[in-house]
Amino acid sequence: MTVDPQMLEQAEIAFDAAGLTVGERKIIQRLLSDGLITTADLDKARGEQRNSGMRIGYCLVSLGIVPENDYTRVAGHAYGVPAIDLSQVTLEEKVLSLIPADFASKHLVLPLRRMGRTLTVAMAEPTDLNVVDDLKFITRFDIEPVVAGEYTLRQSIDKNYEVAHGKLGELLSELEEQDVELVEEADTDAAEEVALREVEDEPVVKLINGILGDAVRRGASDIHVEPYERELRVRYRIDGALQEIMQPPPRMRAALTSRLKILADLNIAERRVPQDGRIKMKIGKKVIDFRVSTLPTLFGEKIVLRILDKGNLAFDLETFGMEPSAEQSFLDAIANPYGMVLVTGPTGSGKTTTLYSALSRINTDEVNIMTAEDPVEYNLRGINQVQVRNEIGLTFASALKAFLRQDPNVVMVGEIRDLETGGIAVKAALTGHLVLSTLHTNDAASTITRMVDMGIEPFNVSAAVNLITAQRLVRRICTNCKVETSYLPEVLRSAGIKGSEVDDYVFYRGEGCDSCGGSGYAGRQGLYEVLAMSPAIRRMVLTGESTADIKAQAVEEGLITLRADGLLKVKRGITTLDEVIKETAA
């Protein structure tokens, strides 16, 4: 067949725009010259390439433009290596084990056979010498590359490796020791039932169960499932820090997302807007709630699951690690029949746990406790909990108004976000109710300024607020790999440790071991700054004194600041100086 030179010239321009490799250019030129594709076909494949991020050959085959056998034959000529039909090849597990699953999936390589010191490897890009060199290093064999069609190569990699290799295989082998089952799953309509059947393949179900069970076993607080252009990543947040756990095969992205959305009773057909749901699973002998949030991203939906393990929730204030004077001030404040107790700090600093612990301590049959939360994280026996739903008008402010008509003794508001909510909370505190709530401020003293800035009158703030607690969470040093360490003098000075005080400290860090996953940390410890509203501080609020002056007065009265509390924990070998510097201000 004679091909128009102008068509080849147009194709050459298309190569530059598509960023094709030299080998791919040769293949496309041969396909055009043999009449197997047209420039219109090439444009169609390039459009698919932009949408999917796949290579041009994969797109040509997946769209049905070129039979894969023809593409592979042409690729063999272009690369100057043998072409192979993977559908006719049977692979041995001992050969597959020579190349890790994640490397095979990332670089599109598949070990076929070993003859002496030579390993034959199917590759989508056999002229990529960097990958060939990596294969030599990994396997310790000489590499004989052959070319295979990318479409079948991807399928063959997924099929042969599946979920039996690498970190994922280890995770699923651990799952065999755990009993994981869905406790609650809402009814689905016909369309969802079809989708459910599509994602109930054994590898998908085992992987989801494995991830959920493993995250609970490791004490993770969140699971992140993140899609990217050419990979899928799963991370856990453990002790406040994210750790990458695995990279499942990218082909499982859609199935994993759909499976999680179905378990959480979400609309699997809706991928354009965020959604929120819940999953309740029985893992071993414990029933665990997972709060599920989906977010559309460039390459699919990111899913974050918050693990709500009530069994790990410590409601005993005495175990929190507050200094004795601060703890006594806090206990005295929540024992008052009226007034306001505020807990402040950034997201993830343990404010909800502190409030729940306070409620649990005062929860008796004689007390009517009502809470407005967004969301309700844990169900507490004997406490009337309300889920805020802004979309229907059930806001913190409207819930709080309704509470005051329900004869409450204690009211908890998840967060004071605006003047309306703050005003009603203050009114409740001044009319014989104990009010607990949270704000996002950096320390205890600045909370007063924040409330006044909202528009709440200083005399109301002064009269209503009894106590403010600011808190942070720092990671505890792993006791299994704890060793002494030292810091430069300038680091000690910046932390607020004077030269004369250095001899009072013995600094520690964790070297990293199997029990802490190599991080050097295991568990978390709270740091607390508890400011009780003394008569002097109430007068300062009335006269509009600055945050700095209020804090200075509180320190004079015995306030232990967040940094000071952190240094006490460092002195006792509980945490590292690095953690305290990271989480607190001098």
NURO-955807 format. One record per residue (C-alpha): x, y, z. Coordinates in steps of 0.001 Angstrom, whole numbers, plus 500000, padded with zeros to 6 digits. Each point is the difference from the previous one (the first is absolute). Layout:
! residues N
@east X, north Y, up Z
...
***
This chain:
! residues 586
@east 500000, north 500000, up 500000
@east 501300, north 503496, up 499098
@east 499794, north 502517, up 502787
@east 499692, north 503729, up 499440
@east 503269, north 501695, up 501142
@east 497920, north 502909, up 501303
@east 498207, north 497574, up 502302
@east 503346, north 498858, up 501426
@east 501048, north 503628, up 500442
@east 496761, north 500690, up 501933
@east 500646, north 496915, up 502089
@east 503528, north 501257, up 500781
@east 498502, north 503234, up 501358
@east 497591, north 497895, up 502065
@east 502957, north 498029, up 501436
@east 501557, north 503192, up 501336
@east 496704, north 501116, up 501542
@east 499383, north 496621, up 501608
@east 503539, north 499685, up 501396
@east 500504, north 496494, up 498591
@east 503199, north 498024, up 500499
@east 502244, north 499194, up 497038
@east 498746, north 496409, up 500011
@east 496360, north 501082, up 500039
@east 500647, north 502357, up 497061
@east 501445, north 497122, up 497971
@east 497004, north 497813, up 500809
@east 497486, north 502706, up 499018
@east 501865, north 500721, up 496768
@east 499942, north 496294, up 499130
@east 496312, north 499702, up 500860
@east 499244, north 503007, up 497777
@east 502156, north 498786, up 497127
@east 498446, north 496512, up 500177
@east 496538, north 501570, up 499942
@east 499048, north 498504, up 503360
@east 499005, north 503425, up 501377
@east 499150, north 503443, up 498652
@east 500829, north 503444, up 501355
@east 496363, north 500184, up 501181
@east 500581, north 496792, up 501958
@east 503145, north 501524, up 501466
@east 498114, north 503141, up 501058
@east 497354, north 497834, up 501675
@east 502659, north 498015, up 501873
@east 501751, north 503215, up 501081
@east 496716, north 501261, up 501428
@east 499630, north 496807, up 502006
@east 503643, north 500299, up 501085
@east 499377, north 503460, up 501426
@east 496983, north 498737, up 501957
@east 501478, north 496753, up 501299
@east 503713, north 500779, up 500280
@east 500772, north 496663, up 498292
@east 502590, north 499502, up 497234
@east 498967, north 500433, up 496379
@east 500248, north 496275, up 499198
@east 497681, north 499097, up 502857
@east 497467, north 502544, up 498767
@east 500118, north 498745, up 496397
@east 499322, north 496433, up 501140
@east 497440, north 500809, up 502715
@east 497968, north 502077, up 497528
@east 499968, north 497086, up 497529
@east 501893, north 501987, up 497350
@east 502824, north 497463, up 499646
@east 499947, north 496279, up 500879
@east 502623, north 499438, up 502681
@east 501733, north 497264, up 498013
@east 500590, north 502484, up 497170
@east 501215, north 502676, up 502384
@east 502390, north 497575, up 501739
@east 501388, north 498737, up 496666
@east 500687, north 503555, up 498851
@east 501515, north 500859, up 503398
@east 502407, north 497063, up 499703
@east 501259, north 501345, up 496671
@east 500261, north 503545, up 501352
@east 501954, north 499010, up 503105
@east 502025, north 497259, up 498342
@east 499085, north 497383, up 502618
@east 497753, north 496916, up 499898
@east 496266, north 500583, up 500452
@east 497990, north 497679, up 502218
@east 496329, north 499155, up 500424
@east 499478, north 499857, up 503765
@east 496696, north 498184, up 499653
@east 501986, north 496930, up 498931
@east 502461, north 500123, up 502929
@east 499728, north 498124, up 503305
@east 502040, north 501520, up 502803
@east 501610, north 498328, up 502997
@east 499650, north 501518, up 503453
@east 503719, north 499635, up 500765
@east 500799, north 502066, up 496886
@east 497390, north 502618, up 500880
@east 501542, north 500354, up 503462
@east 503253, north 501260, up 498439
@east 498411, north 503413, up 499336
@east 497951, north 501774, up 502702
@east 496346, north 500623, up 499145
@east 500197, north 503765, up 500527
@east 503027, north 500293, up 497666
@east 498284, north 497869, up 497343
@east 496844, north 502093, up 500161
@east 501817, north 503339, up 500006
@east 502371, north 499243, up 497102
@east 497810, north 497540, up 498038
@east 502366, north 497043, up 500078
@east 499191, north 496314, up 500412
@east 502569, north 497192, up 500516
@east 499279, north 497120, up 497610
@east 502712, north 497348, up 500342
@east 503488, north 499415, up 501305
@east 502693, north 498168, up 498083
@east 503267, north 499756, up 501927
@east 501053, north 503550, up 500855
@east 497594, north 501601, up 497504
@east 496527, north 501225, up 500891
@east 497557, north 500717, up 497175
@east 497790, north 502960, up 500847
@east 496980, north 501318, up 498091
@east 500065, north 503793, up 499840
@east 497828, north 502723, up 498515
@east 503145, north 502083, up 499345
@east 502899, north 497526, up 499551
@east 502448, north 502771, up 499033
@east 499719, north 501685, up 503413
@east 503541, north 499258, up 501162
@east 499406, north 501473, up 503476
@east 497286, north 497430, up 500693
@east 502169, north 497207, up 498538
@east 502863, north 501032, up 502301
@east 497636, north 500063, up 502984
@east 498797, north 496517, up 499093
@east 503596, north 498739, up 499884
@east 500633, north 501457, up 503436
@east 496774, north 498637, up 501525
@east 500184, north 496490, up 498527
@east 503812, north 499504, up 499699
@east 499365, north 498524, up 496532
@east 500780, north 501074, up 496460
@east 496821, north 501402, up 498427
@east 498659, north 498985, up 496584
@east 497183, north 502440, up 499180
@east 497091, north 499111, up 497723
@east 497134, north 502283, up 499082
@east 496369, north 499361, up 500925
@east 496862, north 502001, up 499359
@east 499400, north 502369, up 502903
@east 496294, north 499209, up 500206
@east 500555, north 496270, up 500570
@east 503177, north 500657, up 501993
@east 498109, north 502044, up 502580
@east 497292, north 497344, up 500266
@east 502590, north 497244, up 500318
@east 501912, north 501838, up 502741
@east 496804, north 500535, up 501978
@east 498816, north 496435, up 499448
@east 503273, north 498271, up 500884
@east 501027, north 502169, up 502912
@east 496432, north 500779, up 501157
@east 500215, north 500730, up 503705
@east 502285, north 497148, up 500965
@east 503322, north 501860, up 499989
@east 501705, north 502865, up 501779
@east 498547, north 501947, up 502910
@east 496453, north 499312, up 498881
@east 500524, north 496260, up 500207
@east 501417, north 500363, up 503512
@east 496955, north 502048, up 500992
@east 497555, north 497411, up 498679
@east 501855, north 497183, up 501712
@east 499513, north 501880, up 503274
@east 496319, north 500352, up 499200
@east 499587, north 496220, up 500205
@east 500415, north 500314, up 503766
@east 497219, north 502593, up 500281
@east 496264, north 499718, up 499617
@east 498718, north 503004, up 498054
@east 496337, north 500360, up 499071
@east 497598, north 502792, up 499194
@east 497654, north 500741, up 502900
@east 497667, north 502482, up 498320
@east 499464, north 500478, up 496303
@east 497026, north 501927, up 498705
@east 497713, north 498629, up 497308
@east 501078, north 500696, up 496442
@east 497956, north 500590, up 496902
@east 500290, north 497894, up 496853
@east 502747, north 502113, up 498434
@east 502106, north 499816, up 503139
@east 499526, north 496249, up 500225
@east 501491, north 499628, up 496528
@east 502954, north 502179, up 501006
@east 500404, north 498029, up 503214
@east 500320, north 496740, up 498063
@east 502678, north 501601, up 497845
@east 502143, north 500929, up 502997
@east 499502, north 496864, up 502074
@east 502840, north 498116, up 498340
@east 501971, north 498191, up 502670
@east 503201, north 502125, up 499661
@east 498058, north 503257, up 500426
@east 498023, north 498785, up 503015
@east 503115, north 498524, up 501620
@east 501981, north 503159, up 499378
@east 497347, north 502286, up 501538
@east 499582, north 497714, up 502997
@east 503765, north 499729, up 500309
@east 500530, north 503754, up 499969
@east 497261, north 500652, up 502576
@east 501149, north 497225, up 502310
@east 503678, north 500885, up 499719
@east 499381, north 503706, up 500662
@east 498047, north 499185, up 503169
@east 502687, north 497552, up 501131
@east 502704, north 502640, up 499539
@east 498027, north 502622, up 501901
@east 499550, north 502325, up 497022
@east 497596, north 502911, up 500283
@east 499435, north 500476, up 496248
@east 500364, north 498087, up 496728
@east 500761, north 501921, up 496792
@east 499339, north 498354, up 496619
@east 501538, north 502302, up 497393
@east 499848, north 499633, up 496188
@east 502757, north 501477, up 497841
@east 500708, north 499901, up 496278
@east 501866, north 496700, up 499969
@east 499691, north 498684, up 503527
@east 497672, north 499475, up 502928
@east 501264, north 500704, up 503514
@east 498691, north 498964, up 503425
@east 501222, north 501872, up 503081
@east 499153, north 499737, up 503700
@east 500185, north 502828, up 502536
@east 501658, north 498463, up 503038
@east 500786, north 502142, up 503055
@east 499181, north 503090, up 497965
@east 502442, north 499281, up 497128
@east 499106, north 498540, up 496586
@east 501844, north 496845, up 498897
@east 499813, north 498399, up 496557
@east 498930, north 496384, up 500405
@east 499576, north 498660, up 496480
@east 499396, north 500714, up 496336
@east 497240, north 497651, up 498756
@east 499849, north 499263, up 496254
@east 498654, north 503115, up 498217
@east 497413, north 497860, up 498202
@east 498243, north 499503, up 503356
@east 499376, north 503741, up 500457
@east 496416, north 500065, up 498715
@east 499048, north 496756, up 501748
@east 501455, north 501088, up 503362
@east 498252, north 503365, up 499808
@east 496657, north 498460, up 499068
@east 500265, north 497329, up 502686
@east 500678, north 502552, up 502737
@east 497195, north 502271, up 498775
@east 497512, north 497141, up 499960
@east 500995, north 498952, up 503536
@east 499513, north 503617, up 501108
@east 496601, north 500217, up 498268
@east 501190, north 502694, up 497566
@east 498969, north 500602, up 496403
@east 502599, north 498160, up 497915
@east 498778, north 501641, up 496798
@east 500751, north 503493, up 501353
@east 503701, north 500775, up 499585
@east 499861, north 503776, up 499587
@east 499226, north 501190, up 503528
@east 501246, north 499078, up 503493
@east 497959, north 497507, up 502007
@east 499978, north 498902, up 503651
@east 498872, north 496731, up 501522
@east 500712, north 497412, up 502679
@east 500989, north 496338, up 500125
@east 499587, north 497749, up 503030
@east 502221, north 496908, up 499982
@east 500602, north 497220, up 502462
@east 503734, north 499416, up 500155
@east 500872, north 497081, up 502213
@east 497832, north 500510, up 503066
@east 499729, north 503794, up 499685
@east 497431, north 502037, up 498096
@east 501710, north 502950, up 498333
@east 498417, north 503039, up 498346
@east 501671, north 501569, up 496968
@east 499037, north 503503, up 498905
@east 500440, north 500161, up 496224
@east 500683, north 503119, up 497930
@east 500449, north 500028, up 496208
@east 501528, north 502836, up 497986
@east 500223, north 500210, up 496183
@east 503630, north 500539, up 498915
@east 501720, north 500176, up 496624
@east 500442, north 496237, up 499662
@east 497037, north 498650, up 501956
@east 498403, north 500274, up 503414
@east 502186, north 500244, up 503069
@east 498447, north 498229, up 502974
@east 500838, north 500661, up 503643
@east 498639, north 497760, up 502738
@east 500099, north 501260, up 503597
@east 500225, north 497034, up 502360
@east 497734, north 500387, up 503016
@east 501121, north 497257, up 502356
@east 498156, north 500590, up 503258
@east 502070, north 497271, up 501626
@east 503096, north 502197, up 499676
@east 498281, north 503098, up 501360
@east 501301, north 500836, up 503473
@east 497360, north 501784, up 502057
@east 502074, north 500088, up 503180
@east 501256, north 503575, up 500436
@east 502545, north 498856, up 502570
@east 501880, north 498097, up 497255
@east 500295, north 502966, up 497641
@east 503248, north 501261, up 501497
@east 498816, north 503416, up 501225
@east 502160, north 501486, up 502710
@east 498269, north 499625, up 503411
@east 499153, north 503689, up 500435
@east 498620, north 500291, up 496462
@east 498014, north 496788, up 500369
@east 498434, north 501180, up 503234
@east 498989, north 503318, up 498406
@east 498367, north 498141, up 497111
@east 498122, north 497596, up 502291
@east 498782, north 502910, up 502154
@east 498709, north 501830, up 496899
@east 497952, north 497079, up 498653
@east 498602, north 499382, up 503482
@east 498416, north 503483, up 499988
@east 496239, north 500023, up 499320
@east 500308, north 502931, up 497591
@east 502556, north 501930, up 498007
@east 502038, north 499309, up 496902
@east 502948, north 497613, up 499485
@east 501819, north 500390, up 496682
@east 502511, north 497647, up 498396
@east 502141, north 501484, up 497234
@east 502553, north 498757, up 497537
@east 500439, north 499071, up 496338
@east 498201, north 497150, up 498248
@east 501289, north 496653, up 501230
@east 501237, north 501257, up 503364
@east 497616, north 497822, up 502035
@east 497378, north 502616, up 500917
@east 497078, north 497603, up 499433
@east 501602, north 497349, up 502205
@east 500473, north 502529, up 502801
@east 496364, north 501138, up 499766
@east 498651, north 496429, up 499872
@east 502112, north 499151, up 503031
@east 498603, north 502987, up 501880
@east 496442, north 498989, up 499082
@east 500614, north 496403, up 501057
@east 501217, north 501185, up 503391
@east 496848, north 502044, up 500718
@east 497550, north 497644, up 498250
@east 497587, north 498711, up 502668
@east 496306, north 499157, up 500103
@east 499284, north 503380, up 501669
@east 501494, north 502055, up 497155
@east 498506, north 500793, up 496568
@east 502906, north 500347, up 497534
@east 499451, north 501132, up 496410
@east 502595, north 500383, up 497242
@east 500019, north 501530, up 496516
@east 502825, north 498554, up 497911
@east 501251, north 500072, up 496430
@east 500437, north 497106, up 499640
@east 499011, north 497775, up 502924
@east 503130, north 497897, up 500316
@east 499088, north 497641, up 502835
@east 496674, north 498945, up 501470
@east 500018, north 500610, up 503743
@east 497487, north 498216, up 502215
@east 497664, north 502295, up 501918
@east 500862, north 503109, up 497979
@east 497625, north 501567, up 497458
@east 502128, north 500600, up 496898
@east 498864, north 502051, up 496992
@east 501644, north 499902, up 496584
@east 500236, north 503515, up 498526
@east 498670, north 500206, up 496413
@east 500563, north 503446, up 498552
@east 498304, north 499133, up 496711
@east 496598, north 499757, up 501706
@east 500546, north 502854, up 502438
@east 501006, north 497879, up 503003
@east 503023, north 502110, up 500922
@east 501881, north 500217, up 503294
@east 498023, north 503138, up 500825
@east 496571, north 498508, up 499221
@east 500825, north 496793, up 501875
@east 501154, north 502014, up 502999
@east 496755, north 502009, up 500007
@east 498009, north 496777, up 499991
@east 502127, north 498545, up 502815
@east 499035, north 502858, up 502312
@east 496356, north 498897, up 499672
@east 500927, north 496410, up 500924
@east 500799, north 500619, up 503680
@east 503758, north 499307, up 499742
@east 502565, north 500058, up 502778
@east 503054, north 499680, up 497771
@east 500327, north 501074, up 496376
@east 502884, north 499234, up 497677
@east 500360, north 501941, up 496736
@east 502452, north 498411, up 497579
@east 501482, north 503347, up 498994
@east 499293, north 503701, up 500460
@east 500370, north 501281, up 496444
@east 498071, north 503271, up 499973
@east 498404, north 502734, up 502104
@east 496559, north 498371, up 500020
@east 501278, north 496706, up 501396
@east 502349, north 501730, up 502425
@east 497286, north 502344, up 501219
@east 497537, north 497198, up 500717
@east 502722, north 497926, up 501718
@east 500917, north 502929, up 502246
@east 496319, north 500600, up 500810
@east 499611, north 496320, up 500941
@east 503089, north 500170, up 502220
@east 498638, north 503078, up 501770
@east 496564, north 498470, up 500604
@east 500957, north 496957, up 502034
@east 501447, north 497559, up 497460
@east 503449, north 498471, up 499699
@east 501125, north 500573, up 496398
@east 502944, north 498189, up 498404
@east 501305, north 500926, up 496573
@east 503077, north 500391, up 497776
@east 501686, north 502767, up 498026
@east 502942, north 500010, up 497628
@east 502547, north 502246, up 501715
@east 503728, north 499690, up 500644
@east 499981, north 500285, up 503778
@east 497652, north 500508, up 502934
@east 500379, north 503780, up 500367
@east 499316, north 500747, up 496305
@east 496646, north 498226, up 500324
@east 498679, north 502956, up 501995
@east 501059, north 502427, up 497270
@east 498421, north 497766, up 497353
@east 496628, north 500046, up 501773
@east 500072, north 503777, up 500366
@east 500990, north 500325, up 496310
@east 496943, north 497904, up 499102
@east 497838, north 502712, up 501520
@east 499289, north 498522, up 503437
@east 500072, north 502751, up 502610
@east 503064, north 499886, up 502293
@east 497820, north 500096, up 503142
@east 498161, north 496885, up 498775
@east 503287, north 498204, up 499257
@east 501337, north 500990, up 503422
@east 496877, north 498775, up 501802
@east 499329, north 496813, up 498020
@east 503400, north 498362, up 499465
@east 501338, north 497941, up 502901
@east 502954, north 498244, up 498385
@east 501841, north 499684, up 496690
@east 502188, north 497043, up 499080
@east 502378, north 500147, up 497021
@east 501486, north 496694, up 498928
@east 502276, north 498258, up 497528
@east 500974, north 496394, up 499338
@east 503629, north 498917, up 499732
@east 501366, north 496566, up 499203
@east 501385, north 497869, up 502823
@east 503462, north 498469, up 499712
@east 499894, north 496261, up 499303
@east 501107, north 498270, up 503203
@east 501499, north 497062, up 498089
@east 502619, north 502068, up 498148
@east 500433, north 502982, up 502338
@east 503555, north 501364, up 500137
@east 501643, north 503150, up 501332
@east 500694, north 502871, up 497622
@east 501226, north 503592, up 500081
@east 499209, north 503370, up 498408
@east 502056, north 502974, up 498918
@east 500053, north 502961, up 502437
@east 498141, north 502248, up 497522
@east 497165, north 497434, up 499758
@east 499708, north 499907, up 503780
@east 499924, north 503800, up 500166
@east 497285, north 500224, up 497351
@east 497939, north 497467, up 501974
@east 500196, north 502209, up 503091
@east 502467, north 497878, up 501973
@east 502515, north 502251, up 501729
@east 503618, north 499015, up 500348
@east 499672, north 499552, up 503737
@east 497105, north 497549, up 499479
@east 501658, north 497682, up 497472
@east 501451, north 497749, up 502705
@east 496447, north 499253, up 501181
@east 499188, north 498256, up 496708
@east 500868, north 496624, up 498533
@east 498779, north 500009, up 496392
@east 498722, north 496871, up 498265
@east 498909, north 498893, up 496545
@east 498849, north 496763, up 498398
@east 502441, north 498255, up 497665
@east 497220, north 498213, up 498115
@east 499068, north 496339, up 500368
@east 497464, north 497453, up 498806
@east 497512, north 500801, up 502758
@east 499795, north 503698, up 498988
@east 500293, north 499432, up 496259
@east 503395, north 501690, up 499916
@east 498594, north 503398, up 501014
@east 501479, north 500112, up 503507
@east 496590, north 500946, up 501406
@east 497092, north 497982, up 501414
@east 496817, north 501652, up 501224
@east 499271, north 503632, up 500802
@east 500042, north 502265, up 503017
@east 497938, north 503113, up 500650
@east 501452, north 503383, up 500895
@east 497634, north 502249, up 501940
@east 499808, north 503698, up 500838
@east 497168, north 500468, up 502507
@east 498978, north 503601, up 500714
@east 497525, north 500445, up 502866
@east 498162, north 503336, up 500026
@east 501180, north 501626, up 503204
@east 498490, north 503302, up 501242
@east 503060, north 501864, up 498705
@east 499674, north 498505, up 496513
@east 496259, north 500703, up 499912
@east 500760, north 503673, up 500736
@east 502592, north 500056, up 497206
@east 497425, north 498628, up 497545
@east 497526, north 502709, up 501056
@east 502557, north 502763, up 499439
@east 501108, north 498616, up 496623
@east 503578, north 499045, up 500911
@east 502131, north 498371, up 497292
@east 500467, north 496263, up 499534
@east 503655, north 500308, up 501039
@east 499090, north 501781, up 503258
@east 497314, north 497423, up 500830
@east 502467, north 497160, up 499332
@east 502683, north 501666, up 502137
@east 497524, north 500355, up 502885
@east 498968, north 496332, up 499630
@east 503660, north 498865, up 500060
@east 500536, north 502086, up 503144
@east 497034, north 498155, up 501538
@east 501523, north 496620, up 499142
@east 498954, north 499299, up 496395
@east 502142, north 497309, up 498339
@east 500254, north 500959, up 496318
@east 499942, north 497463, up 497183
@east 503763, north 500385, up 499480
@east 500681, north 499660, up 503731
@east 497798, north 496900, up 500206
@east 501826, north 498575, up 496999
@east 503393, north 500559, up 501613
@east 498764, north 498190, up 503116
@east 499114, north 497023, up 497807
@east 503463, north 500193, up 498381
@east 501669, north 500087, up 503415
@east 498100, north 496829, up 500951
@east 501081, north 498209, up 496813
@east 496460, north 499749, up 498635
@east 500530, north 501850, up 496728
@east 502764, north 501674, up 498004
@east 500982, north 503648, up 499940
@east 499371, north 499973, up 496229
@east 496338, north 499092, up 500537
@east 499513, north 502751, up 502593
@east 501634, north 502654, up 497798
@east 497870, north 498892, up 497051
@east 496699, north 500169, up 501869
@east 500404, north 502971, up 502342
@east 501112, north 503630, up 499902
@east 502646, north 501408, up 502340
***
